[in-house]
Amino acid sequence: MDLLIIGDPHAHPDYDNKRFTALGKYILKTKPDIIVCLGDFADMPSLSSYDKGTKGFEGRRYKRMLMLL
């Protein structure tokens, strides 16, 4: 059985997400039986309360993240 494990890919609207194109090509080429994503697929900074109330928190929108998916 071929297993592909993807650890914390962190899709984000402000980062280069071309690695997902490369990952898709790799998956098509190798055809693993099972693909496991260990979590944190999307960063979702608009849903984080870590820096809520600070200037860095302003302007975050959940909608921008959905456009990546």
N, CA, C and O atoms as a GROMACS GRO file, in nm:
protein
  276
    1MET      N    1   0.084  -0.116   0.000
    1MET     CA    2   0.000   0.000   0.000
    1MET      C    3   0.090   0.124   0.000
    1MET      O    4   0.184   0.134   0.079
    2ASP      N    5   0.059   0.218  -0.090
    2ASP     CA    6   0.133   0.344  -0.096
    2ASP      C    7   0.058   0.451  -0.018
    2ASP      O    8  -0.062   0.474  -0.039
    3LEU      N    9   0.129   0.516   0.072
    3LEU     CA   10   0.072   0.616   0.161
    3LEU      C   11   0.145   0.748   0.140
    3LEU      O   12   0.268   0.753   0.138
    4LEU      N   13   0.068   0.856   0.124
    4LEU     CA   14   0.126   0.990   0.114
    4LEU      C   15   0.077   1.069   0.234
    4LEU      O   16  -0.044   1.083   0.255
    5ILE      N   17   0.170   1.121   0.311
    5ILE     CA   18   0.136   1.201   0.428
    5ILE      C   19   0.177   1.345   0.402
    5ILE      O   20   0.292   1.373   0.367
    6ILE      N   21   0.082   1.437   0.419
    6ILE     CA   22   0.106   1.579   0.398
    6ILE      C   23   0.096   1.646   0.535
    6ILE      O   24  -0.009   1.640   0.600
    7GLY      N   25   0.202   1.709   0.578
    7GLY     CA   26   0.202   1.772   0.710
    7GLY      C   27   0.189   1.923   0.705
    7GLY      O   28   0.273   1.990   0.645
    8ASP      N   29   0.086   1.977   0.766
    8ASP     CA   30   0.065   2.121   0.782
    8ASP      C   31   0.094   2.205   0.657
    8ASP      O   32   0.189   2.283   0.658
    9PRO      N   33   0.017   2.190   0.551
    9PRO     CA   34   0.046   2.264   0.428
    9PRO      C   35   0.020   2.415   0.436
    9PRO      O   36   0.083   2.491   0.362
   10HIS      N   37  -0.068   2.461   0.521
   10HIS     CA   38  -0.094   2.604   0.545
   10HIS      C   39  -0.117   2.687   0.418
   10HIS      O   40  -0.033   2.768   0.382
   11ALA      N   41  -0.230   2.666   0.352
   11ALA     CA   42  -0.269   2.754   0.241
   11ALA      C   43  -0.301   2.891   0.299
   11ALA      O   44  -0.363   2.901   0.405
   12HIS      N   45  -0.258   2.997   0.231
   12HIS     CA   46  -0.277   3.133   0.282
   12HIS      C   47  -0.284   3.228   0.162
   12HIS      O   48  -0.206   3.215   0.069
   13PRO      N   49  -0.377   3.324   0.165
   13PRO     CA   50  -0.392   3.413   0.049
   13PRO      C   51  -0.272   3.505   0.026
   13PRO      O   52  -0.256   3.556  -0.085
   14ASP      N   53  -0.189   3.527   0.125
   14ASP     CA   54  -0.074   3.617   0.109
   14ASP      C   55   0.056   3.545   0.076
   14ASP      O   56   0.159   3.611   0.058
   15TYR      N   57   0.054   3.412   0.066
   15TYR     CA   58   0.176   3.336   0.040
   15TYR      C   59   0.167   3.270  -0.098
   15TYR      O   60   0.058   3.254  -0.154
   16ASP      N   61   0.282   3.232  -0.150
   16ASP     CA   62   0.287   3.159  -0.276
   16ASP      C   63   0.236   3.018  -0.250
   16ASP      O   64   0.296   2.942  -0.173
   17ASN      N   65   0.127   2.983  -0.313
   17ASN     CA   66   0.068   2.850  -0.293
   17ASN      C   67   0.093   2.756  -0.410
   17ASN      O   68   0.021   2.657  -0.428
   18LYS      N   69   0.195   2.785  -0.490
   18LYS     CA   70   0.228   2.701  -0.606
   18LYS      C   71   0.267   2.559  -0.565
   18LYS      O   72   0.262   2.467  -0.647
   19ARG      N   73   0.305   2.543  -0.441
   19ARG     CA   74   0.344   2.409  -0.395
   19ARG      C   75   0.227   2.311  -0.406
   19ARG      O   76   0.248   2.190  -0.418
   20PHE      N   77   0.105   2.363  -0.402
   20PHE     CA   78  -0.011   2.275  -0.415
   20PHE      C   79  -0.027   2.223  -0.558
   20PHE      O   80  -0.076   2.112  -0.579
   21THR      N   81   0.015   2.302  -0.655
   21THR     CA   82   0.016   2.255  -0.794
   21THR      C   83   0.118   2.143  -0.808
   21THR      O   84   0.090   2.040  -0.869
   22ALA      N   85   0.235   2.163  -0.750
   22ALA     CA   86   0.339   2.059  -0.754
   22ALA      C   87   0.292   1.934  -0.680
   22ALA      O   88   0.316   1.822  -0.726
   23LEU      N   89   0.226   1.953  -0.568
   23LEU     CA   90   0.174   1.839  -0.492
   23LEU      C   91   0.070   1.762  -0.574
   23LEU      O   92   0.072   1.639  -0.576
   24GLY      N   93  -0.019   1.835  -0.640
   24GLY     CA   94  -0.120   1.770  -0.724
   24GLY      C   95  -0.058   1.688  -0.835
   24GLY      O   96  -0.102   1.576  -0.863
   25LYS      N   97   0.045   1.742  -0.899
   25LYS     CA   98   0.115   1.670  -1.006
   25LYS      C   99   0.183   1.544  -0.951
   25LYS      O  100   0.184   1.439  -1.014
   26TYR      N  101   0.240   1.558  -0.831
   26TYR     CA  102   0.305   1.444  -0.767
   26TYR      C  103   0.203   1.334  -0.737
   26TYR      O  104   0.229   1.216  -0.759
   27ILE      N  105   0.087   1.374  -0.688
   27ILE     CA  106  -0.018   1.277  -0.657
   27ILE      C  107  -0.065   1.206  -0.783
   27ILE      O  108  -0.083   1.085  -0.783
   28LEU      N  109  -0.084   1.282  -0.892
   28LEU     CA  110  -0.125   1.220  -1.019
   28LEU      C  111  -0.019   1.122  -1.071
   28LEU      O  112  -0.052   1.018  -1.127
   29LYS      N  113   0.106   1.158  -1.053
   29LYS     CA  114   0.216   1.073  -1.101
   29LYS      C  115   0.230   0.945  -1.018
   29LYS      O  116   0.246   0.836  -1.074
   30THR      N  117   0.225   0.957  -0.886
   30THR     CA  118   0.253   0.843  -0.800
   30THR      C  119   0.129   0.761  -0.763
   30THR      O  120   0.140   0.644  -0.726
   31LYS      N  121   0.010   0.823  -0.773
   31LYS     CA  122  -0.117   0.754  -0.743
   31LYS      C  123  -0.114   0.677  -0.611
   31LYS      O  124  -0.132   0.555  -0.610
   32PRO      N  125  -0.093   0.747  -0.499
   32PRO     CA  126  -0.092   0.676  -0.370
   32PRO      C  127  -0.230   0.617  -0.339
   32PRO      O  128  -0.332   0.670  -0.383
   33ASP      N  129  -0.231   0.509  -0.264
   33ASP     CA  130  -0.357   0.445  -0.225
   33ASP      C  131  -0.432   0.530  -0.123
   33ASP      O  132  -0.555   0.539  -0.125
   34ILE      N  133  -0.357   0.592  -0.034
   34ILE     CA  134  -0.416   0.672   0.073
   34ILE      C  135  -0.338   0.802   0.086
   34ILE      O  136  -0.215   0.803   0.082
   35ILE      N  137  -0.412   0.914   0.101
   35ILE     CA  138  -0.351   1.044   0.126
   35ILE      C  139  -0.401   1.092   0.261
   35ILE      O  140  -0.521   1.097   0.287
   36VAL      N  141  -0.306   1.127   0.348
   36VAL     CA  142  -0.341   1.175   0.482
   36VAL      C  143  -0.285   1.317   0.499
   36VAL      O  144  -0.165   1.339   0.485
   37CYS      N  145  -0.374   1.412   0.529
   37CYS     CA  146  -0.331   1.548   0.560
   37CYS      C  147  -0.337   1.561   0.712
   37CYS      O  148  -0.442   1.542   0.773
   38LEU      N  149  -0.223   1.594   0.773
   38LEU     CA  150  -0.215   1.597   0.918
   38LEU      C  151  -0.277   1.722   0.982
   38LEU      O  152  -0.272   1.738   1.104
   39GLY      N  153  -0.334   1.808   0.902
   39GLY     CA  154  -0.404   1.922   0.959
   39GLY      C  155  -0.347   2.054   0.916
   39GLY      O  156  -0.247   2.061   0.844
   40ASP      N  157  -0.411   2.159   0.962
   40ASP     CA  158  -0.372   2.296   0.931
   40ASP      C  159  -0.362   2.318   0.781
   40ASP      O  160  -0.266   2.377   0.733
   41PHE      N  161  -0.462   2.271   0.708
   41PHE     CA  162  -0.459   2.291   0.563
   41PHE      C  163  -0.468   2.439   0.528
   41PHE      O  164  -0.397   2.487   0.441
   42ALA      N  165  -0.556   2.510   0.597
   42ALA     CA  166  -0.572   2.653   0.572
   42ALA      C  167  -0.535   2.730   0.698
   42ALA      O  168  -0.574   2.692   0.808
   43ASP      N  169  -0.459   2.837   0.681
   43ASP     CA  170  -0.417   2.918   0.794
   43ASP      C  171  -0.534   2.987   0.865
   43ASP      O  172  -0.536   2.993   0.988
   44MET      N  173  -0.630   3.037   0.791
   44MET     CA  174  -0.750   3.103   0.844
   44MET      C  175  -0.717   3.210   0.949
   44MET      O  176  -0.771   3.204   1.060
   45PRO      N  177  -0.631   3.306   0.918
   45PRO     CA  178  -0.593   3.406   1.017
   45PRO      C  179  -0.711   3.490   1.066
   45PRO      O  180  -0.708   3.543   1.177
   46SER      N  181  -0.815   3.501   0.985
   46SER     CA  182  -0.930   3.581   1.027
   46SER      C  183  -1.006   3.515   1.142
   46SER      O  184  -1.083   3.582   1.211
   47LEU      N  185  -0.986   3.385   1.162
   47LEU     CA  186  -1.055   3.316   1.270
   47LEU      C  187  -0.968   3.303   1.395
   47LEU      O  188  -1.014   3.252   1.498
   48SER      N  189  -0.845   3.347   1.387
   48SER     CA  190  -0.755   3.339   1.501
   48SER      C  191  -0.778   3.457   1.594
   48SER      O  192  -0.798   3.570   1.549
   49SER      N  193  -0.773   3.431   1.723
   49SER     CA  194  -0.788   3.540   1.820
   49SER      C  195  -0.655   3.572   1.888
   49SER      O  196  -0.651   3.647   1.985
   50TYR      N  197  -0.547   3.516   1.836
   50TYR     CA  198  -0.415   3.535   1.897
   50TYR      C  199  -0.380   3.683   1.913
   50TYR      O  200  -0.338   3.725   2.021
   51ASP      N  201  -0.396   3.761   1.807
   51ASP     CA  202  -0.360   3.903   1.814
   51ASP      C  203  -0.481   3.995   1.799
   51ASP      O  204  -0.469   4.108   1.751
   52LYS      N  205  -0.597   3.946   1.838
   52LYS     CA  206  -0.720   4.025   1.829
   52LYS      C  207  -0.704   4.155   1.908
   52LYS      O  208  -0.651   4.156   2.019
   53GLY      N  209  -0.752   4.263   1.848
   53GLY     CA  210  -0.742   4.394   1.913
   53GLY      C  211  -0.615   4.469   1.879
   53GLY      O  212  -0.597   4.583   1.924
   54THR      N  213  -0.527   4.408   1.801
   54THR     CA  214  -0.404   4.476   1.761
   54THR      C  215  -0.416   4.522   1.617
   54THR      O  216  -0.505   4.478   1.544
   55LYS      N  217  -0.327   4.609   1.577
   55LYS     CA  218  -0.328   4.660   1.440
   55LYS      C  219  -0.306   4.547   1.338
   55LYS      O  220  -0.362   4.550   1.228
   56GLY      N  221  -0.226   4.448   1.374
   56GLY     CA  222  -0.198   4.335   1.285
   56GLY      C  223  -0.321   4.251   1.254
   56GLY      O  224  -0.323   4.178   1.155
   57PHE      N  225  -0.423   4.260   1.339
   57PHE     CA  226  -0.545   4.180   1.320
   57PHE      C  227  -0.638   4.243   1.217
   57PHE      O  228  -0.722   4.174   1.158
   58GLU      N  229  -0.626   4.373   1.194
   58GLU     CA  230  -0.718   4.445   1.106
   58GLU      C  231  -0.706   4.398   0.960
   58GLU      O  232  -0.598   4.366   0.913
   59GLY      N  233  -0.818   4.396   0.892
   59GLY     CA  234  -0.822   4.366   0.749
   59GLY      C  235  -0.829   4.218   0.714
   59GLY      O  236  -0.830   4.184   0.596
   60ARG      N  237  -0.834   4.133   0.811
   60ARG     CA  238  -0.843   3.990   0.782
   60ARG      C  239  -0.986   3.953   0.746
   60ARG      O  240  -1.082   4.001   0.808
   61ARG      N  241  -1.000   3.871   0.647
   61ARG     CA  242  -1.133   3.830   0.604
   61ARG      C  243  -1.133   3.682   0.571
   61ARG      O  244  -1.049   3.634   0.496
   62TYR      N  245  -1.229   3.612   0.627
   62TYR     CA  246  -1.249   3.469   0.601
   62TYR      C  247  -1.274   3.446   0.453
   62TYR      O  248  -1.227   3.347   0.397
   63LYS      N  249  -1.347   3.536   0.390
   63LYS     CA  250  -1.384   3.524   0.249
   63LYS      C  251  -1.260   3.513   0.159
   63LYS      O  252  -1.261   3.437   0.062
   64ARG      N  253  -1.154   3.587   0.188
   64ARG     CA  254  -1.031   3.580   0.108
   64ARG      C  255  -0.972   3.439   0.111
   64ARG      O  256  -0.921   3.391   0.010
   65MET      N  257  -0.979   3.374   0.226
   65MET     CA  258  -0.924   3.239   0.239
   65MET      C  259  -1.005   3.141   0.156
   65MET      O  260  -0.949   3.051   0.093
   66LEU      N  261  -1.136   3.156   0.155
   66LEU     CA  262  -1.221   3.064   0.080
   66LEU      C  263  -1.192   3.070  -0.070
   66LEU      O  264  -1.213   2.971  -0.141
   67MET      N  265  -1.145   3.183  -0.118
   67MET     CA  266  -1.114   3.197  -0.260
   67MET      C  267  -0.998   3.107  -0.301
   67MET      O  268  -0.986   3.073  -0.419
   68LEU      N  269  -0.914   3.066  -0.206
   68LEU     CA  270  -0.802   2.977  -0.237
   68LEU      C  271  -0.847   2.833  -0.256
   68LEU      O  272  -0.788   2.758  -0.334
   69LEU      N  273  -0.951   2.796  -0.183
   69LEU     CA  274  -0.989   2.655  -0.180
   69LEU      C  275  -1.068   2.611  -0.300
   69LEU      O  276  -1.106   2.494  -0.310
   0.00000   0.00000   0.00000
